[in-house]
Every structure is written in structure tokens, then in C-alpha cells.
Amino acid sequence: MHDLMNTVDWSRGLFALTAMYHWLFVPLTLGLGVIVGIFETIYYRTRSPKWLATTKFWMTLFGINFAMGVATGIILEFEFGTNWSNYSWFVGDIFGAPLAIEGLLAFFMEATFVAVMFFGWKKVSPGFHLASTWLTTIGATISALWILVANAWMQYPVGMEFDPAQMRNVMDDFMAVAFSPVAVHKFFHAVFDGWVLGAVFVMGVSGYLLMRGKQKEMALDSIKTSVWVGLVGMLLTLWTGDSSAVDVARVQPMKLAAMEGLYDGEQGAELVGVGILNPDKKPGDDKDPFIFKIGIPKGLSILANHDLNSFVPGINDLIDGTGMTAEGDTVNTISYANRIEMGREAHDALRRFDSAMAAGDTAAMNTARTDIKENYKYFGYGYLDSPEEAVPPVAITFYAFHIMVLTGGFLFLYILVGLWAIYKKPALWENKWWQWLSLLSIAIVWICSEAGWTTAEVGRQPWIIQDLMPARAAISAIPAGQVMLTFWMFAVVFTGLLTAEVVIMVKQIKK
């Protein structure tokens, strides 16, 4: 058991390492691709040499980042087979479909047109080159769509049915998988986050160029375009983030409770603005969850249900079996202890089905199939030893969520001031402290993006598939030492890739 848990922990760590490195490159690809497309569109319409130079400069940075994103993304998908083979078997028919579509449609689309984008300036017409640039960006966005559809399904598994004869899930409604509200909101939230990141990146690099006294006209033109992309992206990110919060309240209430450090639910629940968690707090005890906090009255009820006085269940409520309907009403649900019992009954029924199938006993198979279906909703709880195991790491989830919110608020203010300054007070962009703040904002926007990803993924633990499969049941049967070795190898390689990207980008900018 000790070696198993080490394998689980190292496998989770390896996947988290790969995903977080990959997520450094993805949003910049999505955002910078749109901005480069706008720059080239302006060049196509004006035929101005300065816009051609501007386009090629930012396109080079886009290409460096794009290559790194492809390298880490391919490794990430292979890990499902090498480290999570039980998961791949259990839901491969469903999870594999969007990834296959991403590979066959979007990735080949990107690979085809990115070559024209970088090497076709003198080989194709300006119109075809412009189309290639936009199709590369669209292809990257479509790639993100299908990957996020797959991820959203893990958070909200729909459109499938469990087949005990195969001991795996099979898809029975592709449209439900592809267009679930969780998938739609997650996709748009991630894409618009990429717009913000790309815009802040361009503004920060442009601030650096102004600081060095280089390419002043190009830097100011770049700021004027990117700041609008950033503003639109930020407004749409806030809108889709609100929709995602409502989704979490409906389908992952334990994640929402962890995001707010909420142990005991209440009507008109406050939203924690700033807080320090009590590290000794455990579910069910009478200790205060916070050492210090500043809250927004009724803010969490508004966030979760758009209702000032609605009830938001806490961690203890959910464990005990108190939940919330889709309308935001308090309702008695199934306690986590009972869910564990139902999950184990489903496991036992599956074993009976397997024995009956081997013996050719059709009647016993039908009885066992019925029992599986009745309890399958909580199949994953059967792997847990106690209700507390279904509580995600509260501290990581809470702090990641609030870092995302606070840094997002800073970035919104930075973009608004940057927009006002570039049109009304351009001298601000000549100010050294503002230029340094613009450079610092590049790091802050990446922290914000990574914190959002951490909130989404850590907040659903221990589940790899919500309520159906915990991480401990999804891993491959490989020694912990091998996974640990792979972890450190990948840590070195990915750090090298990231360092190479930064060095190459800095050299290109300095040129």
C-alpha cells in the first residue's frame, strides 16, 4: 500500500508538472496569435513597411512559444497511456474522442498553416499568407477547444453509460460531451484568459522597448492594439468566470467550498476577499477556519447562485448530506458515508456480474447489472476509506483561487490605466516606473493564469473523474521509483525548455 500511494503521489506530481509547464505556453499562443493576426491584417490593408516589421517581430516571438507548447503538449497526452492506463481503459472511448479530433483536425491544421505563416512571405500572395496566419491561430484555438472538452468531461461526466461486460464506460451522446455547459464555459474562459495574457505580454515587452529607447513607434502602435485585446479579453474572462462559478456550485459544490474555506454553509454567505486559513482546521471539528479574513457580505451567495440570500453548503454540510438544488434551494442529499456504501455495492455488483458472465448465468447477470446501475452514480466513492478523503486540499485550492482573483483585479486595473494613458496621457508610457510595472505585469499575468488552472484541478481532487474514479484507482501498475525518476528527468528537461524560450525571446527582443 505504501508503494502504491507513492506511485499515486508521484504520478499526480508528474502530471501536474507537465500540465503547469504546458500551460505556460498555451495561453500566450492563443492571445499572441490573435494580436499577430490583427497586426498582419493592418499591414494587408495599409501595405505599410512599419506594420510588416511589427508583424514579423511579434510573429517570431509567437513561433518560439508555439514550438515549446507543442513539445510539452505531446508529452502530456502520452502520459495518459504510460502513467494513467487504468483511467485510459475505464473511459478511453469517451476521453479519447475529443483528443482524436484535436489531433486529426486542429493539430494538422496548425502544422500545415504555421509553415506558410513563417516561411511563405515571398512564396504565397499576401492574402493567402494573412489567411494562413489566422488559420494557425484558429487551429490553436480549436485545439484548446477539444482538450478543454476532454478536461471538462472529467469535471462533469455526461453523455456516457457504463458497460459491465467491458468494465468500462462507452459514449452514448457525443453532443452532451462536447457542449455541456461546463465545457462551453471552460473553453471560453481559457481562451479569453489567453487574450489577456497575450495583451499584457505585448504591453510589457513594448514597455521594455520604450525603456531601452528602441523602436518607439512600433512599441506605441503595439500597445494601442494589444490594450484593446486585453480589455475585451478581461471583460469576457470575467463574464465566463461568473458562469464557471455557477457551474462549480451546481456540479462540484465541494470544490466551491474549498475555494472559499467554507466548512459550515449559510444563507447569504460572504465571499472572502483576503484571508489566512487555520492550518489546524479539520472537517467536523469546532475550530475557526480562519486566523484572519476580510469578507464581502453575501458575495458568495451572489457568485454561486446570483441570489443574495441563497444557501451555499460548506464542507461539513456536503459530507453530512446537505446540498443545493439547481435553483439554489437547500435540499437533503446523500451523505458521503452513504455514497461510500453505494459505491462499494456497485463494486460488489460488478464482481457478481463478472462471475455470472463467466458462468453463463444470464439471470444473475441481469440482476447484477440492475444493481450496478442503481449505485453507479457514486461508483468512485467505493474506493475511499472515509468521507474526509473526498475533501480536496483546502489550503492549496483556497490560496490559488484568491491569488487568481487578486492578480486578476490588478491586471484589470493595469489594462484600464494603460488604455487611458496611451490615448490621453502618453507620457505615462515614458515613465520608468510604469515601464517596470509593465514588465512585472508579465510575471503577474502568468501567476494569475497558473493559479486559475491550479484551482480547477486541485479543487476536484481526489477525483480524476468526478465521483466515478479517484486518482488512486486510475494509475498504471508501475513502481514508484520509475515515476520519481521520470518526474526529475522531466523537471530538468522542461526547465531547460522554459529557460531556452526565455533566453531566445530576450535575444530576439534585444535585436
N, C-alpha and C positions, 0 to 999 in steps of 0.2 A: 504493500500500500504506500509506503514511504517513497519508493522509486516511482510509483505511478503518479503521485502528487507532484514529485519533482518534474516528471515528464510533462504533466499538465501545465505547471507553472512556467517551465522553460519554453514550451510550445506557445503559450499565450504571450510570453515576453518576446519571442522571436517574431510572431505575427504583428504584435504592437510595434516593435522596432521597424519592421518593413513598412507597415502602413503609415507610420508617422513620418518616416523619411519620404515615402512616396507622396504623402500629402503636402510636403514642402514644394513639390514641383507642379502638382495638378492645378491648384487654383491660379497660379501665375500663368500657366499655359492658357487657361480659359479666359482670364482677364486681359493678358497682354495680346493674345490673338485678336480679340475684338478691337483693341486700340490700334494695333498694326493695320488691321483691315480698314479702319477709319482713315488712318494716315494715307494708305495707298489709294483709297477712294478719292481723297482730296487731291492727291498727285494726279490721278487719272483724269480728274475734271479740270485741273489747272495746268498740268504739264510743267509745273514749276520745279526747277532743279533742287530748290531747298526742300521741297516736300519729298522728292525722291531720296535725297540724302537722309532726311528724317526717317522715312520708312525703312531704308536699309539698315540704319543704325539700330532701331528698336527690333527689327526683324532678326538681326544677328543675335541679340540677347534672347529673343523668343526661341531661336533654334537651339542655343546652348541648353536652355531649360527643358525644351521639348525632348531632347535626346536623353537627358537624365531621367525624366519622367517615364519614358518608355522602358528604360533599363530596370528601374525599380518596380514598375507595374507588372512586367512579365514574371519577375521573381515572386511577386505577391500571389499571382494566380497559381503558380506551380506549388506553392505551399499547401494549398487545399488537398493536393494529392499526396504530398510527402509527409505532412505533419497532421493532417485532419482527414484521414482516409475514412474513418467511421462516419464522420459528417458527410463526406462526399458520397458514400454509399447510401446513407439514410435519405438524402434529399437531392441527389445528383440530377434526377430527372427534372427538378424544378430549378434549382440554383444554376445548373449548367446551361439552361436555355438562354437567359439574358447574357451570360458571358460568351456563349457561342455567337449570338447575334452581334455583340460588341466586337468580337474578333473578326467575323466574316464581313460585316458591313462597315462599321466605323473605323476600325484599325486599318483595314486595307484602303479605305477612303483617305485617311490621313497619310498613309505611307505613299500613296500614289501622288497626291497633290502637293505634299510637302517638298518633294523633289523638284517639281515645277516652280514652287514658291521660291526656292533658294538658288536653283541653277538655270532657271528658264528666262531670266531677264532679257537676254538677247536672242532667245530661241523661239519664243512664242509672242503673240501680239499682246499689247498692254491690257486689252480687255480680258484675254484668256488668263493672263498672269494674275490680274485682280480677282477673277473668279476662283483661281487656284488658292489664293490666299484666304479668301472667305470660306472655301470648301474645306481647307485644312482646319480652320477654326471651328466650323460647323461639325466636322468629323470628330474633333476632340470633344466637343460638347455632347455629341451623340454617344461617344464612348463613355463619358461621365454618366449619361442617362442610364445606360444598361447596367453599368456597375452599381449605380445607386439604387436601381430597381432591385438588383440582387441583394444588396445590403438592407434595403427597406423590408424585403420579404423576411429576412432573418429577424427583424424587429416586430413584424406583424405578419405572421404566416397565414396566407389565404390562398384560395384557388387550387387546393390540393386535397387528396384523400389518401389515407394510409392503407396499403395493401398488405395484409398479414402474410399472404402467400410468398411475397417477395421480401417481406420485412423491411419495406421502405415506402416512402411517400411518392405518389405519382401526381403529376399535374392534371387537373380536370377543368381549369378555367384560366387560360393564359391572360385574358383581359383583366381579370381580377388581380393577377400578379403584377402586370405591367402598369395598371392605372389605379392601384389602391391609393387612397388619399395620403398615406404615409410616404409612398414612393414619389408621388407628384410633388408634395411639399418639400421633401428632402432634396429632390433633384433641383428644383428652382432655388432653394435656399443655398445649396452648394455652388451653383453656377453664379448667382448674384454675389455671393461672397467672393468668388474668383474675380468678378469685375472690380470689386472694391480693392482687393489685394493688388490686382494689376495696375489700377489707377494710382494707388499710394506708392507702388514701386516706381512708376514713371515720374510721379511728383518728387519722390525722394532723390532719384538719380538726377533729375533736372536741377534740383536744388544743389546737388553736388557740382554739377557743371557750372552753375552760376557762382558757386563758392570759388571754383578754380578759375573763373573768368573765361571759360571756354564756351563757344557755340551758344552765346546768349540768346540769339533769335530763335534757334532751334529749341532751346530749353523752354523759353516762354511759350512758344507755339505748342509744345508738347504738354505743358501744364494746362493751357487753355482747353485742350481737347480732353485730356485724361481726367481733369477735375469734374467735368460733366458726367463722364462714365462712372466716376466714383460716387457722385451724388445720386444718380439714378440707381446704381447698384446698391448703395446703402439703404435707400428708401424701400427698394424691393426686398432687400435682405431682411429688414425689419418686418415687412408685411408677411413674408413667407415664414419668418421665425415665429411670428404670432400664431400662424396656422399650425406650425410644427408643435408648438407648446400645447395647443388644444389636442392635437393627435396624441401626444405623450400622456396627457391627462386621461384620455379615453382608453388607450390600449396598453400603456406602460405606466400605470399610476405609481408603482414603486420607484421608478426612475425619477419621476417628478418629486416625490417625497424626499429622495436622496439629494436631488439638486438643491432643495431648499432646507435640508437638515430638519425636516418636519417629521416628528415622531408621533405626535398626537394631533389628529385632524381637528378642524374647527370651521365654523361658518364665518365668512368674511375674513379668511386667512390673510395674514400680512405677507408681503414679499420682502425678503431680507435684502437690503441694499448692500450693507457691509457687515461682516460678522466673523467671529472666531469660534470654531466648534470646540466643544468639550471633548478631548480625546478619550475620556473615560466613559463616555455615554454609550450604553448598550440598549438594544431593543428590550422593552419591558421593565427597565429599572425606573427609579423616580428621580434620577439626576437631571439637572438642567442641560438641554442640548447645547447651549451656547455659554461661552465665557463672556462674550460681548457681542452685541449686534445693534444695528440701526435698521429698522424696518419701514416699509411703506404700507400704511393701513389698507387692508382689503386688496392689496396689489396682487397676491397670488390667486385669489378667487377670480379677479378680473382676467389674469393671464390664462388660467385654466379653463374658465367657463364663460368669460365675458359677462359675469354676474357679480355684483358687489358682495352679495350675501350668500353665495353658494357654498356648499360644504366641500372641503378638499381633504381627502383621507390622508393620514400620516402612516408612517411605517408600522406602528403598533396596530392601527386600525386595519390595515391590509392583512397583517398576519392573523389577526383575530377574526377577519371575515366581514369587515365593513368597507363598502366601496361606494361607487358613484355611477349613476346611470349616464347614458349619452346626453340626457337633458340636464345633467348636473345635480340630480337629486340623490340624497343619501339612500343606500339600499344595503340590505344584508346579503353578502355573497358567501362563498365557500372559504372557510379558514384554510390557512396554509397547511395546518396539520391534517385536515381532511383531504386536501389536494395531494399530499404525500400518500395517504392511504389509497386514494383513487388511482394515482399513478402506479402504485405497486400492484393494485388489482388489474390494471391494464397490462403490466408486465407479466403477471401470472397467467392472464388470459392468453397472452401471446405465446407463452410456453405451452399452454394446453392446446392451442391451435396447431403449433408445430408438431406436437406429439400425435395429435389426431390426424393431421395430414400425412405423417409418416405411416400411420396405421390404416389409412384409407377410410377413416370414420367420418363420413360426411355430416351426420347429425351433430357430433361433438364439435366439428369444425364450425358449423353454423352457430352453435351456442357460444363458442369462444369468440367468434367474430362479432357477435352482438355485444358481448361483454367488453371487448376492446373498444368498440365504437362508443359505448356509453361513457367510458372513462378516458378516452384518448385525449381529450382537451387538456388534461393535466398529466400526460404521459411523462414529461420530463421531471416532474416532482418526485416520481418514484425512485430517482437516483439520489435524492437528497436524504441526509440523515436527520436533519432538524429544520424547522421553519426558518430559523435565523440564517441558514445557508442561502436562502433566496433573497437576502438583502444585499444590494451592491455595496462596494466600498464607498461609504458615505462621504468621507473626507475628500477623496480624490474627485468624486462627482460634484460635490458642493463647490470646492475651490475652483475647479475647471470651469464650471458654469458661471461663477461670478467673475472670474478673470475675463471670460469671453464678454460678459455684459459690460464690465467697466472699461476694458480696452476698446470695445465697440463704441461706447459712448465717447471716448476720447477721439476715435477716428472720425466719427460723425462731426464732432466739433472742428477737428482739423480740416476736414474737407470743406465745411461751410466757410471757415475763415479763409482758407486757400482760394475758394471761389470768389469771395468778396474782394480779396486782395488783388487777384490777378486782373480784375476789371476796374476796381475802384481805387486801389492803393498799391500799384505795382512795386513801390519802393519796399514793401514788406518782404518781397521775394529777394531783395538785395541785402536784407539784413542777415548778419551772420548767425544770430541765434535762431532765426526762423529756418535758415538753411540746415543748421544742425538738427533742429527739431524734425525737419523733413526726412533727413537721413535716419534719425531714431525711429521715425514712424514706420519705416520699412520693417524693422525688427518687431515693432508693436503689432503690426497687421498680421505678421506670421504667428505671433504668440496668440492673437485672437482666434485665428483660423484653427490652429492646432488645439487650442482649448475647447473650441466647439466640437471638434472631432472626438476629443477625449471624453467630453460629456456624453456624447451619443453612444460611444462604445463601452466605456467603463460603467455607465449608468444602467446598462442592460445585463450586466453580469449577475449571476453566474451563467446566464443563458447564451449559448451560441445561436439557438433558435428559441425565441421567446416561448416559455412554458413547455416546450417539447423536447429540448435536448440541452443539458448543461455542458460546459466545456469539458468536464471530466469524462463524459461519455463519447466525445467526438474525436479524440486524438487517435493517432496511429500508434501501434504497439511497437515502439522503438525505445531503446534505452535513453534515460535522461542525459547521460554523458554525451551522446551523439548530438542531441538537440542543443545542449550547452555549447559544444564545440562550434556548431553551426551558428549559434547566436553571436559568439565573439568574432567568428570569421566575417559574418555579415556586418557586424558593427564596424569593423575595420574597413571593409570594402565600401559601405555606404558613407561612412565618414570621409573616406578618400574621394568618393564621387562628389559629395557636397563641397568639400574643400576645393576640388578641381573646378567645379562650377563657379564658385565664388572668385577664385583666382582668375579664371578665364574671363569672367564678366568684368571684373575690375580692370584687367588689362585692356579689354575692348573699350570700356568707358574712358580710360585714360588716353586712349589714342585720339 
